Amino acid sequence: MIERRDVFQAIADPTRRMIIQRLSGGALNIGQIVDNSGITRQGIAKHLKVLSECGMITLSQKGREQMCEANLDQLEEVMTWVQESRKLWSQRFHKLDNFLAETKNQ
């Protein structure tokens, strides 16, 4: 079975969020991502693979270095989902407030 990856899987892990944050400032090589992360190169490589499969980053070869660049357009899907969820829950809480007010007045 082939696992389908999406942006939500990318941001579900704190290490991947840290990598995305670092890459939001511009392209970095793997060594620069590993620096001061407290994570091994192999560990970072596994997270980069997931981010790449999710379409959150692109990997390219520049000479001897592999460069990583963020594709932040993918976060648009997350923002849309958050906005829709916020709207839904706001409506639900409004209905609950009305119900509780009516119950209190009875």
N, C-alpha and C positions, 0 to 999 in steps of 0.2 A: 504494500500500500504506500503510495506517495503522499507525504504530508504536505498539505497546503499551508503556506505561511502568509501572515498578513501583518499589517502595521501594529496591530494590537499585541501580537506576540513579540514584536520588536521592542515595544515600550514596557512590556510586562516585567522585564528584568532590570534591576537597578544598575548593573554593570553596563548593559546596552544603553540605558538612558545616559549614563556618564559618557560613553563613547560618542553618542549622538551630540551631546552637549559640547564635547571637545571639538568635534568636527564641524559644529555650527560656525566656528570662527574661521574655517578654511581647511583645505586639504592637509592631511598629515600622513607621514609614513607610519608603519606599524610600531617601530621603535619609539616614536614620539607618543603614540597612544599608550604604550606600555609604561613609559616613564612616569614615575610617581603614582601609578595606579594601584600598586600592591598586588598586581595580578601577573601571572607568568605570561610570556609571549604565546605559549600554547593555549592558555585560557582565553586570552584576547582574540586569538585566531578563531576559536570556536564561536565566540560572540560575533565576530566580523562575518563569519559564514552565515549565521542566522540573519544578521542585518542585511547582508547582500541578497539572500533568498527572499527577504521581505520587501526588497526594493528600496530600503532606507539609505543604502550607501552604494557607491560604485567603487570598484577596485580597478586600478590601472597600474601598469608597469612603467616606471620612469628610470631608465638605466638599470641599476641593480636593486632599486628600491620599489616596493609595492606601495602605492599611494592609495589612500582612502578619502573619499569625498562624500559628504552628506547630501541626501536627496530629501530636503525638508518638505517638498511638495506633498509627500506621502502623509504628513501630519494633518493635512486638510481633512482627511477622512475621520481622524480622531476628533478634530474640532467640530465637525458636523454632527458626529454622534453625541458629543457632550452637549451641544446646543439643543438637540432634539430631546435628549434625556432630561435636561434641565427644564424644558418646556413641559414635558409630560409630568414630571414630579411636582412642578409648580402647580399645575392644574389639579393634581391629586390632593395636594396639601390644601389648596383653596377649597375643594369640595369637603375635605375633612373639617376644616375650620367652620364652614357653613353648617355642616351636620352637628358639630359640637355646640355651636351657638343655638341652633334650633332645639337640641336636646336640653340644654341648660334652661331655655325659656319655657319649657313644658312643665 
